[in-house]
Amino acid sequence: MAALLPPVFEWKRTSYNQKEVAEGVRLVFRDFESEYLRPAYLLDAFWDIVERQPKGYVHLVGPAGIGKTYVVRGLEREGPERDAPVLAYHILPGTLTDYRTFISELADRAREALGFRTQEAQSKVATRIELQEQFVEFLREFMRANRLDTLIVALDALDELPDPAPNAAAITDFLPSADQLPDGCFVLLTSREALRPQIRARVERLQQRGTHPTVTTARTTPALQGFTRLEVPPTALANQDLLRSYLHARLPEAFRTPEHVEAVLARCGGVFLYAFHFCSALAAGVFPDVAALPEGDQFYPAYLTRLRQRVGDVLFDTVYLPTLLFLAAAQQPVTLAQLSRWGLPHDRLHFAFLDLRDFLRVHRVRRWHESLADEDNEHRYEIAHEAFVRFIRDDTHLSAHWREAHAVIARLAHATHAGRWHEVDPDDDADLYDLRFVFPHLREAELTDIEIAIRRDEGYASACWAIGQTAYEKARYYLAADLFDRALAVYRYLITIEGRRELAYDLAAALGNKGTAPNSLGQLAEALTCYDEAIAICRQLVETEERRELANELAMALMNKGNALSDLGQLAEALTCYDEAIAIRRQLVETEERRELANELAMVLMNKGIAQEQLEQWQDAVDSFNEGIGWRERLVKSGMEHLTPSLIKGLRIRFDLYWQLAMWEAAAADVVKALTYAAPFLQSGSSPTPLAEEFTRFRARLHDLTNDERAQLYAALGEQAALVQEGMSLLPD
């Protein structure tokens, strides 16, 4: 066992395409609302365990298509009604098998589920024991902050997890023994019977640390222990009854006789997915009657054969099959225009979509992180069922055509943009798709020569970087992070493999930009990793290679790290970063007379003051605020009026500090200053939006004062009180 799960592993930074996560979950749950029929025999057994046990694991085991994932979705629906929120994670091949994606996405689920948040578990640790401690602490703090007596964590499809590489970790390595879980916390695991060796070993260890009876649907009362295994045999009477009820409700009316229902049920083999497909195929007329239906596990090849017979070889081979193959290869939902660009006949696609509708999901509204275009006029299409994509990948004949579809997409992207990546239009969905997904298509098609050519193309990295910044400015943070990662991959290749050391700063800058995206999403641990690497590179360039022109970039990376540490509550460490950034910028501004950097010096001084205030280092905070605001006042007076909003924001922050310290005369002075600097713009009736927003925030802060506090402020203002009351729209004393 020790050889399979060594106590120490090597942590490596990674990132992932969040759209793959979101799209994958939608694949799993196509038609949930219309097709879901509550599996009472499973859900009731699970809730019975929750009611009787203080905490523990439940392992739901059954064959593919039996409905395990729908059970998880059913729990998500019922959990809130029982005051038992469900944080569900659905594992699919690819990014979703990575433990770092799991941690990040689970934190996102927690943020979406309830109001009080907690920082995600930290995965950059030295041992698997620490991974488990981090996971338990995350769950405990989440339950405490939200006052939860019960929490369900569901990990769906463990059978999709590959064995981790040597010195790497798997999602299952986060799972502690049942006695280590917080009270009231239950973890539901679902899988087929067959698991990869290391994954199975981990699950068996969880079983061995408590008793582990097996519960089947044939028993009405499950055994109650720290680890309970719920088996779902397709032939179980409860499962057969559920499918029978589904068929009675969903079969075309002509086939809802007891005889037809039993005949279809026999072909389903107890698998819900086949029942769904049979109902849809009979309704569409693909099979004329129940007698023509194949056995469940032969449904996809039989369906495609029937489709070929209906439309003819030419139409099937030139339109229908290529449509399915290209959609199976697509990395996200795509438009008709994109399919046409890949060589499919546009005029025939509409008819093909009608016949293939049971295989497809149509998106009529573009999702936020899917595009940078402002208009959304085209529908997008994808394969609706992961099982069909898996069938194509596993079929010897179809998988070859599927790889060729990847090759067509990749070659076209390369031919269109090679040497011209800087011309990619971020508002053009097809261009953006090529930029983001050319590498996955190249890898599936095994086009290594083109992949290497693009990795050597600095223009590709520059385009990813530039469009990533556009995505960030439009608050498409997941998309920005994805594009920054693609830029980073190329810069790393050029530096480490091609020896292009002159691109080190580009790598550092891209890391800094990448850090801002997860930072904006609350993924602070990953942001810190990016900032640390950026700092190390910049320090090497500035201190060892004596590239002083990059000193401010080092200061920026240090400040960004300080901000992330501050958000994590690590204030002392944040101050260390701020102090070094301040020292660098003071040298640049005061000694080297780089006055254009004075506002950036003021920025880090204000951030330092905020951290000092949180540490109740009152006088130090006042000193930092005074210096930062002093610089901004001098800059505004020198003609840099565009900094007035930042100055007013700084005055509001310092006012809050003076308010806490009951320093009313100093607080009054800041109110007067804010009004003085804003007055010329307000009187002109054309104040810039940022200034108006900051002034409104300051005024709202004053309106929040109690009557006693307002009286003390007016007393400190003296003769200026009336002017402030008018300018700030305050009530008189």
Buried (B, 14 or more C-beta within 10 A) or exposed (E): EEEBBEEEBEBEBBBBBBBBBBBBBBBBBBEBEEBBBBBEBBBBBBBBBBEEBBBBBBBBBBBEBBBBBBBBBBBBBBBEEBEBBBBBBBBBBBBBBBBBBBBBBBBBBBBEBBEBBBBBBBBBBEBBEBBBBBBBBBBBBBBEBBEBEBBBBBBBBBBBBEBBEEEBBBBBBBBBBBEBBBEBBBBBBBBBEEBBEBBBBBBBBBBEBBEBEEBBBEEEEBEBBBBBBBBBBBEBEBBBBBBBEBBEEBBEEEBEEEEBBEBBBBBBBBBBBBBBBBBBBBBBEBBEEBEEBBEBBEBBBBBBEBBBEEBEEEBBEBBBBBBBBBBBBBBBBBBBEBBBBBEBBEEBBEEBBEBBEBBBBEBEEBBBBBBBBEEBEBBBBBBBBBBBBBBBBEBEEBBEBBBBBBBBBBBBBBEBBBEEBEEBEBEBBBBBBBBBBBBBBBEBBEBEEBBEBBBBBBBBBBBBBBBBBBBBEBEBBBBBBBBBBBBBBBBBBBBEEEEBEEBBBBBBBBBBBBBBBBBBBBBBBBBBBBBBBBBEBBBBBBEEEEBEEBBBBBBBBBBBBBBBBBBBEBBEBBBBBBBBBBEBBBBBBEEEEBBEBBBBBBBBBBBBBBBBBEBEBBEBBBBBBBBBBEBBBEBBEEEBBEBBBBBBBBBBBBBBBBBEBEBBEBBBBBBBBBBEBBBEBBEEEEBEEBBBBBBEEBBEBBEEBEEEBBEBBBEBBEEBBEBBBEBBEBEEB
